[in-house]
Amino acid sequence: MGRYFGTDGFRGEAGEVLTADHAFAIGKFLGWYFGKLREREERDGAPRIVIGKDTRRSSYMFEYALVSGIVSSGADAYMMHVTTTPSVAYVSKVDDFDCGIMISASHNPYSDNGIKLINNRGEKMDETTISYIEDYLDGKLVLFGEEVKDLPFAVGEHIGCAVDYSAGRNRYIGYLISLGMYSFRGYKVALDCANGASWYIAKSVFEALGAKTYVINAEPNGFNINRDAGSTHIEGLARYVRENGMDVGFAFDGDADRCLCVDEKGQIVTGDGILYVYGKYLKKHEREMNDAVVTTVMSNFGLYRAFDSLGIPYAKTAVGDKYVYDYMSANGCRIGGEQSGHIIFSQYASTGDGILTSIKMMEVMIAEKSKLSELTKDFKIYPQVLVNVRVADKAAVRADETIAAEIEKITAELGANGRILLRESGTEPVIRVMAEAPEETLCREYVDRVVGLIRERGYEVGGKH
């Protein structure tokens, strides 16, 4: 994790951790940097950078600051306005942009915001470029053989322009509709848009595919994104599906790169359930499945038990859709994702895409002529307990031999019947302690042992050292 950018961009409280000055500087650097690359590669024309944003009030501030920085350095800024993260990734790739920027703090509250950078292949920006940006923000950048302090402003005909690019959003909507293999006619589908970036796009796609579409939490006002809504508060959608006789429900997060599902009974299907359903679907239609379903270490133990029983190969990565995608790219895997609902279908997208995930789940339901509850009935989730501990030094906790020895002891006690996991948060000063076992009381006992030891050894913020 970098000095400013974490596993999912530069994120923090808007105006405090992440400011308009940061956004201007990032925009100015990107415009200058990609202009330099074009010069070195002898490519004509100004750099082209596409920008999208979610519905937070502060997104407008960051959008205009980024655009100002970009055009002041001689690049052109293409504004998709309110749109989803996967739409920016898609357009960055297919419309030959130098890079893409998404302004969003994903599932965080409205008071936070973030800047996500996307390369010209629609993937998360490489760590080298991120490190250049961080060095520039810190005033210590050395690049192209020289020390870079104050970047020059473009003048005259070299000043960039800002372009309304809502057409890019429409292109993405058309692409999603083209991926619908079946008509959704006859299905009553509920969509929870989290008062976020999917508020218009998701409904347009499902109605075009023929579903009778019912949408909740699609009235963004700048302050209600993710508030008691979307994939992080899915209980509202579950209640709506039960009370209104829906066939299925899908909940997105603020920037719509996540999707969780609700079956017709109002039961929640997490990212692990989605991986199970689609992995089983692939296995059924192939004699032999040569590529693994890619998970993270936070996936439920029950998912691995289910895959073992079905003969479905799987792989585990560190937490973060970036790591899932990197593994998928290197090993030719078609599906992977996280328990939180970041699901990547690599044949169709280079990032997690909530609306695409909902389309693929509809595909399985229709192809198998089954309700979602029937598709998940044999998938047994192990009880899980997760506790977050705020600490001053995450690395010190990980390196503590006494804590490591306790983890090893618990692992031996669990054997093949569960697991204990300790990991650092990628975005907060937090250590996560998670246990899975056949009984929740066992999970709690094991987590309490590790958390108690962390506190006893003085790592918790505010605790005795």
C-alpha positions as CSV (number, residue, x, y, z in Angstrom):
1,M,0.0,0.0,0.0
2,G,1.4,3.4,-1.0
3,R,1.5,6.7,0.9
4,Y,-1.7,8.0,-0.6
5,F,-3.1,5.3,-2.8
6,G,-4.4,2.1,-1.1
7,T,-5.7,-1.1,-2.7
8,D,-8.6,0.8,-4.3
9,G,-7.3,4.3,-5.0
10,F,-6.7,7.5,-3.0
11,R,-9.5,7.5,-0.5
12,G,-10.5,9.4,2.6
13,E,-12.7,12.1,4.0
14,A,-13.4,14.7,1.3
15,G,-11.8,18.1,2.0
16,E,-9.7,16.6,4.8
17,V,-7.8,13.6,3.7
18,L,-8.5,14.0,0.0
19,T,-8.6,17.6,-1.1
20,A,-9.3,19.5,-4.4
21,D,-5.6,20.4,-4.4
22,H,-4.7,16.7,-4.5
23,A,-7.2,16.3,-7.4
24,F,-5.7,19.2,-9.3
25,A,-2.2,17.9,-8.8
26,I,-3.1,14.4,-9.9
27,G,-4.8,15.7,-13.0
28,K,-1.9,17.9,-13.9
29,F,0.6,15.1,-13.4
30,L,-1.4,12.7,-15.5
31,G,-1.8,15.1,-18.4
32,W,1.9,16.0,-18.3
33,Y,3.1,12.4,-17.9
34,F,1.0,10.9,-20.7
35,G,2.1,13.9,-22.9
36,K,5.7,13.0,-22.2
37,L,5.1,9.3,-23.0
38,R,3.5,10.4,-26.3
39,E,6.5,12.5,-27.1
40,R,8.9,9.7,-26.4
41,E,6.9,7.2,-28.4
42,E,6.5,9.8,-31.2
43,R,2.7,9.7,-31.1
44,D,0.8,12.7,-32.3
45,G,-2.0,14.5,-30.5
46,A,-2.8,15.5,-27.0
47,P,-3.3,12.8,-24.3
48,R,-7.0,11.9,-23.8
49,I,-8.2,11.1,-20.2
50,V,-11.8,10.0,-19.4
51,I,-13.4,10.8,-16.1
52,G,-16.5,9.4,-14.3
53,K,-18.0,10.2,-10.9
54,D,-20.5,8.8,-8.5
55,T,-23.3,10.8,-6.8
56,R,-21.5,12.2,-3.8
57,R,-21.8,16.0,-3.4
58,S,-18.0,16.2,-3.3
59,S,-17.6,14.4,-6.6
60,Y,-18.3,17.6,-8.5
61,M,-15.5,19.4,-6.7
62,F,-13.0,16.7,-7.5
63,E,-14.3,16.4,-11.1
64,Y,-13.7,20.0,-11.8
65,A,-10.3,20.0,-10.0
66,L,-9.1,17.0,-12.0
67,V,-10.3,18.5,-15.3
68,S,-8.5,21.8,-14.5
69,G,-5.3,20.0,-13.8
70,I,-5.6,17.8,-16.9
71,V,-6.3,20.7,-19.4
72,S,-3.7,23.0,-17.7
73,S,-1.0,20.5,-18.6
74,G,-2.1,20.1,-22.3
75,A,-4.3,17.0,-22.2
76,D,-8.0,16.7,-23.0
77,A,-10.5,15.7,-20.4
78,Y,-13.6,13.6,-21.4
79,M,-16.3,13.8,-18.8
80,M,-18.8,10.9,-18.5
81,H,-20.4,12.6,-15.5
82,V,-22.3,10.3,-13.1
83,T,-21.5,6.7,-14.1
84,T,-20.1,3.5,-12.8
85,T,-16.5,2.4,-12.2
86,P,-16.8,-0.5,-14.7
87,S,-18.1,1.8,-17.3
88,V,-15.0,4.0,-17.1
89,A,-12.8,0.9,-17.3
90,Y,-14.7,-0.3,-20.4
91,V,-14.6,3.1,-22.2
92,S,-10.9,3.6,-21.3
93,K,-10.1,0.4,-23.2
94,V,-12.5,0.4,-26.2
95,D,-12.2,4.2,-27.0
96,D,-8.4,4.3,-26.8
97,F,-7.9,6.7,-23.9
98,D,-4.5,7.1,-22.3
99,C,-6.1,6.5,-18.9
100,G,-9.4,6.7,-17.0
101,I,-10.3,8.2,-13.6
102,M,-13.2,7.3,-11.4
103,I,-14.2,9.6,-8.6
104,S,-15.7,7.4,-5.9
105,A,-15.3,6.0,-2.4
106,S,-17.3,2.9,-3.4
107,H,-19.3,1.6,-0.5
108,N,-18.1,4.3,2.0
109,P,-20.4,7.0,3.4
110,Y,-21.0,10.2,1.4
111,S,-18.5,12.2,3.5
112,D,-15.6,10.1,2.0
113,N,-14.5,10.2,-1.6
114,G,-11.7,8.7,-3.7
115,I,-9.8,8.8,-6.9
116,K,-9.3,5.5,-8.8
117,L,-6.9,5.4,-11.7
118,I,-7.4,3.0,-14.7
119,N,-5.0,2.3,-17.5
120,N,-5.7,2.1,-21.2
121,R,-6.5,-1.6,-20.9
122,G,-9.3,-1.0,-18.5
123,E,-7.3,-2.3,-15.6
124,K,-6.2,-0.7,-12.3
125,M,-3.2,1.6,-12.8
126,D,0.2,0.0,-12.4
127,E,2.1,0.5,-9.1
128,T,5.0,2.3,-10.9
129,T,2.8,5.1,-12.2
130,I,1.1,5.3,-8.8
131,S,4.5,5.7,-7.2
132,Y,5.4,8.6,-9.6
133,I,2.2,10.4,-8.6
134,E,2.9,9.9,-4.9
135,D,6.5,11.2,-5.3
136,Y,5.1,14.2,-7.2
137,L,2.6,14.9,-4.4
138,D,5.5,14.7,-1.9
139,G,7.7,17.0,-4.0
140,K,10.5,14.5,-4.6
141,L,9.8,13.1,-8.1
142,V,12.7,12.1,-10.3
143,L,11.5,11.0,-13.7
144,F,12.9,10.9,-17.3
145,G,16.4,11.6,-15.9
146,E,15.5,14.9,-14.1
147,E,14.1,16.2,-10.8
148,V,10.5,17.3,-11.3
149,K,9.3,20.0,-8.9
150,D,6.8,22.3,-10.7
151,L,5.2,21.0,-13.8
152,P,4.8,23.5,-16.6
153,F,1.4,25.0,-17.6
154,A,0.4,24.6,-21.2
155,V,0.0,27.8,-23.1
156,G,-1.7,29.0,-26.3
157,E,-2.9,26.3,-28.6
158,H,-1.4,23.6,-26.3
159,I,-4.0,24.1,-23.5
160,G,-6.3,21.1,-23.4
161,C,-10.1,21.0,-23.7
162,A,-12.9,19.5,-21.7
163,V,-15.4,17.4,-23.6
164,D,-18.9,16.2,-22.7
165,Y,-18.6,12.4,-23.1
166,S,-22.0,11.1,-22.0
167,A,-21.9,9.1,-25.2
168,G,-19.4,6.8,-23.5
169,R,-21.9,5.9,-20.8
170,N,-24.5,5.1,-23.5
171,R,-21.9,2.9,-25.3
172,Y,-21.4,1.0,-22.1
173,I,-25.1,0.5,-21.6
174,G,-25.4,-0.9,-25.1
175,Y,-22.5,-3.3,-24.4
176,L,-24.2,-4.6,-21.2
177,I,-27.4,-5.2,-23.1
178,S,-25.5,-7.1,-25.8
179,L,-24.3,-9.5,-23.2
180,G,-27.8,-10.7,-22.3
181,M,-28.0,-14.1,-23.8
182,Y,-31.7,-14.5,-22.9
183,S,-34.8,-12.3,-22.7
184,F,-35.7,-11.5,-19.1
185,R,-39.3,-11.2,-20.0
186,G,-41.6,-12.7,-17.4
187,Y,-39.2,-12.0,-14.5
188,K,-39.9,-9.5,-11.7
189,V,-36.5,-8.1,-10.8
190,A,-35.8,-5.7,-7.9
191,L,-32.7,-3.5,-8.1
192,D,-31.2,-1.6,-5.2
193,C,-29.0,1.1,-6.6
194,A,-27.7,2.5,-3.3
195,N,-28.5,6.0,-4.4
196,G,-25.3,5.7,-6.3
197,A,-23.8,5.6,-9.8
198,S,-26.0,2.8,-11.1
199,W,-29.3,4.7,-10.4
200,Y,-30.0,5.2,-14.1
201,I,-27.9,2.6,-15.9
202,A,-29.1,-0.6,-14.1
203,K,-32.8,0.1,-14.8
204,S,-32.1,0.9,-18.4
205,V,-30.3,-2.3,-19.0
206,F,-32.9,-4.6,-17.3
207,E,-35.8,-2.9,-19.0
208,A,-34.1,-3.3,-22.4
209,L,-33.6,-7.0,-21.7
210,G,-37.4,-7.3,-21.0
211,A,-37.6,-7.6,-17.2
212,K,-40.4,-6.1,-15.2
213,T,-38.0,-3.9,-13.2
214,Y,-38.6,-2.4,-9.7
215,V,-36.0,0.0,-8.5
216,I,-35.3,1.2,-4.9
217,N,-32.8,3.7,-3.6
218,A,-32.4,5.4,-7.0
219,E,-33.0,9.1,-5.9
220,P,-29.4,10.4,-5.2
221,N,-29.2,13.8,-3.5
222,G,-25.5,13.9,-2.9
223,F,-25.7,12.8,0.7
224,N,-27.6,9.5,0.7
225,I,-25.3,7.3,-1.3
226,N,-25.0,3.9,0.5
227,R,-27.1,5.2,3.4
228,D,-29.1,2.2,4.6
229,A,-29.1,1.0,1.0
230,G,-27.2,-1.1,-1.5
231,S,-24.9,-4.1,-1.0
232,T,-23.7,-2.9,2.4
233,H,-27.3,-2.7,3.7
234,I,-29.0,-5.4,1.7
235,E,-31.6,-6.2,4.4
236,G,-33.8,-3.5,2.8
237,L,-33.8,-5.2,-0.6
238,A,-34.4,-8.6,1.1
239,R,-37.5,-7.2,2.7
240,Y,-38.7,-5.6,-0.5
241,V,-38.3,-8.9,-2.5
242,R,-40.2,-10.9,0.1
243,E,-43.1,-8.4,0.5
244,N,-43.6,-7.7,-3.2
245,G,-43.2,-11.2,-4.6
246,M,-40.1,-10.5,-6.7
247,D,-38.3,-13.4,-8.6
248,V,-34.9,-12.1,-7.6
249,G,-33.1,-8.9,-6.3
250,F,-29.7,-7.4,-7.0
251,A,-28.0,-4.8,-4.8
252,F,-25.1,-2.6,-6.0
253,D,-22.7,-0.4,-4.1
254,G,-22.0,3.3,-4.7
255,D,-19.9,2.9,-7.8
256,A,-21.6,-0.4,-8.9
257,D,-18.5,-2.5,-9.0
258,R,-20.1,-4.8,-6.5
259,C,-23.3,-6.9,-6.6
260,L,-25.0,-9.1,-4.0
261,C,-28.2,-11.0,-4.7
262,V,-31.4,-11.8,-2.9
263,D,-33.4,-14.9,-3.9
264,E,-37.2,-15.1,-4.2
265,K,-37.4,-16.0,-0.5
266,G,-35.5,-12.9,0.6
267,Q,-32.4,-14.9,1.4
268,I,-29.0,-13.1,0.8
269,V,-26.5,-14.6,-1.7
270,T,-23.0,-13.1,-1.1
271,G,-20.1,-13.1,-3.5
272,D,-19.2,-16.6,-2.4
273,G,-22.7,-17.8,-3.4
274,I,-22.3,-16.1,-6.8
275,L,-19.0,-17.8,-7.4
276,Y,-20.5,-21.1,-6.4
277,V,-23.5,-20.8,-8.7
278,Y,-21.5,-19.7,-11.7
279,G,-18.7,-22.1,-11.0
280,K,-21.1,-25.0,-10.9
281,Y,-22.8,-23.7,-14.1
282,L,-19.5,-23.7,-15.9
283,K,-18.6,-27.2,-14.6
284,K,-21.9,-28.6,-15.7
285,H,-21.5,-27.4,-19.3
286,E,-17.9,-28.6,-19.7
287,R,-16.4,-32.0,-19.6
288,E,-13.4,-30.7,-17.8
289,M,-12.9,-27.3,-16.2
290,N,-9.2,-26.4,-16.8
291,D,-9.2,-23.0,-15.2
292,A,-9.7,-22.2,-11.5
293,V,-12.4,-20.1,-9.9
294,V,-10.4,-17.4,-8.2
295,T,-11.3,-16.4,-4.6
296,T,-9.6,-14.4,-1.9
297,V,-8.5,-15.7,1.5
298,M,-11.7,-14.2,3.0
299,S,-14.0,-16.5,1.1
300,N,-16.0,-18.8,3.3
301,F,-14.7,-22.2,4.1
302,G,-17.9,-23.7,2.9
303,L,-17.2,-22.5,-0.6
304,Y,-14.0,-24.6,-0.7
305,R,-15.8,-27.6,0.7
306,A,-18.4,-27.2,-2.0
307,F,-15.8,-26.9,-4.8
308,D,-14.0,-29.9,-3.5
309,S,-17.1,-32.0,-3.6
310,L,-17.9,-30.8,-7.2
311,G,-14.4,-31.2,-8.5
312,I,-14.1,-27.5,-9.3
313,P,-10.6,-26.2,-9.2
314,Y,-10.0,-23.0,-7.2
315,A,-7.3,-20.5,-6.2
316,K,-6.8,-18.1,-3.4
317,T,-5.3,-14.6,-3.5
318,A,-4.8,-11.7,-1.1
319,V,-7.9,-9.6,-0.5
320,G,-8.6,-7.1,-3.2
321,D,-10.1,-7.4,-6.7
322,K,-6.8,-6.2,-8.1
323,Y,-5.1,-9.4,-6.8
324,V,-8.0,-11.5,-8.1
325,Y,-7.7,-9.9,-11.6
326,D,-3.9,-10.2,-11.6
327,Y,-4.2,-14.0,-10.9
328,M,-6.9,-14.4,-13.5
329,S,-4.9,-12.6,-16.2
330,A,-1.8,-14.6,-15.5
331,N,-3.6,-18.0,-15.5
332,G,-6.4,-17.6,-18.0
333,C,-9.2,-17.8,-15.4
334,R,-12.7,-16.8,-16.4
335,I,-14.4,-16.0,-13.1
336,G,-13.1,-14.8,-9.7
337,G,-14.1,-12.4,-7.0
338,E,-14.7,-11.5,-3.4
339,Q,-17.2,-12.3,-0.7
340,S,-18.2,-8.6,-0.8
341,G,-19.5,-8.9,-4.3
342,H,-16.6,-7.8,-6.5
343,I,-17.0,-10.4,-9.2
344,I,-14.9,-10.4,-12.3
345,F,-15.9,-12.1,-15.6
346,S,-12.7,-11.8,-17.5
347,Q,-14.2,-12.6,-20.9
348,Y,-16.4,-9.5,-20.6
349,A,-14.7,-7.1,-18.2
350,S,-11.4,-6.1,-16.7
351,T,-12.8,-5.2,-13.3
352,G,-15.6,-6.1,-10.9
353,D,-18.9,-5.1,-12.5
354,G,-22.1,-5.3,-10.4
355,I,-24.6,-4.9,-13.3
356,L,-22.7,-7.5,-15.4
357,T,-22.8,-9.9,-12.4
358,S,-26.5,-9.5,-12.2
359,I,-26.9,-10.2,-15.9
360,K,-24.8,-13.4,-15.6
361,M,-26.8,-14.6,-12.6
362,M,-30.0,-14.1,-14.6
363,E,-28.4,-16.1,-17.4
364,V,-27.9,-19.1,-15.1
365,M,-31.4,-18.9,-13.6
366,I,-32.9,-18.8,-17.1
367,A,-30.6,-21.5,-18.7
368,E,-31.2,-23.9,-15.7
369,K,-34.9,-23.0,-15.4
370,S,-34.3,-22.6,-11.7
371,K,-35.0,-20.2,-9.0
372,L,-32.0,-18.7,-7.3
373,S,-32.9,-20.5,-4.0
374,E,-32.7,-23.8,-5.9
375,L,-29.3,-23.0,-7.4
376,T,-27.9,-22.3,-3.9
377,K,-29.7,-24.9,-1.8
378,D,-26.7,-27.3,-1.6
379,F,-24.2,-24.5,-0.7
380,K,-23.6,-24.5,3.0
381,I,-22.0,-21.5,4.6
382,Y,-19.8,-22.1,7.6
383,P,-20.4,-19.8,10.6
384,Q,-18.0,-16.9,10.6
385,V,-16.9,-14.4,13.2
386,L,-14.9,-11.3,12.1
387,V,-13.6,-8.7,14.5
388,N,-11.7,-5.6,13.5
389,V,-9.1,-4.2,15.9
390,R,-7.8,-0.7,15.4
391,V,-4.0,-0.7,15.9
392,A,-1.1,1.8,15.7
393,D,1.2,-0.6,13.7
394,K,-0.4,-3.3,11.6
395,A,3.0,-4.7,10.5
396,A,4.1,-5.1,14.2
397,V,1.0,-7.2,14.9
398,R,1.7,-9.5,11.9
399,A,5.4,-9.9,13.0
400,D,4.6,-10.7,16.6
401,E,5.9,-14.2,17.3
402,T,3.6,-14.8,20.3
403,I,0.5,-13.9,18.2
404,A,1.8,-16.1,15.3
405,A,2.2,-19.0,17.6
406,E,-1.3,-18.6,18.9
407,I,-2.6,-18.6,15.3
408,E,-0.7,-21.8,14.6
409,K,-2.1,-23.5,17.7
410,I,-5.7,-22.6,16.8
411,T,-5.0,-23.8,13.2
412,A,-3.9,-27.2,14.6
413,E,-7.0,-27.4,16.8
414,L,-9.3,-26.7,13.9
415,G,-7.6,-29.1,11.5
416,A,-9.7,-29.7,8.4
417,N,-12.9,-28.4,10.1
418,G,-12.2,-24.6,9.8
419,R,-9.6,-21.9,9.9
420,I,-8.4,-18.8,11.7
421,L,-7.1,-15.8,9.7
422,L,-5.4,-12.6,10.7
423,R,-4.8,-9.9,8.0
424,E,-4.2,-6.2,7.6
425,S,-6.9,-3.9,6.2
426,G,-5.8,-2.4,2.9
427,T,-7.5,0.9,3.6
428,E,-7.7,1.4,7.4
429,P,-5.4,1.1,10.4
430,V,-7.1,-2.1,11.3
431,I,-6.2,-5.8,11.9
432,R,-9.0,-8.2,10.9
433,V,-9.3,-11.5,12.9
434,M,-11.6,-14.0,11.3
435,A,-12.5,-17.6,12.3
436,E,-14.7,-20.2,10.6
437,A,-15.8,-23.4,12.2
438,P,-18.8,-25.8,12.3
439,E,-20.3,-23.8,15.2
440,E,-20.4,-20.1,15.9
441,T,-19.5,-20.5,19.5
442,L,-16.2,-22.0,18.4
443,C,-15.6,-19.2,16.0
444,R,-16.2,-16.7,18.8
445,E,-13.9,-18.5,21.2
446,Y,-11.0,-18.6,18.7
447,V,-11.4,-15.0,17.6
448,D,-11.6,-13.8,21.2
449,R,-8.3,-15.6,22.0
450,V,-6.4,-13.8,19.3
451,V,-8.1,-10.4,19.8
452,G,-7.4,-10.7,23.5
453,L,-3.8,-11.4,22.8
454,I,-3.5,-8.4,20.5
455,R,-4.9,-6.1,23.2
456,E,-2.8,-7.8,26.0
457,R,0.3,-7.0,24.1
458,G,-0.6,-3.4,23.7
459,Y,-1.2,-3.0,20.0
460,E,-4.8,-1.8,20.1
461,V,-5.1,2.0,19.7
462,G,-5.8,3.4,23.2
463,G,-4.8,0.2,24.9
464,K,-1.9,-0.4,27.2
465,H,1.5,-0.8,25.5
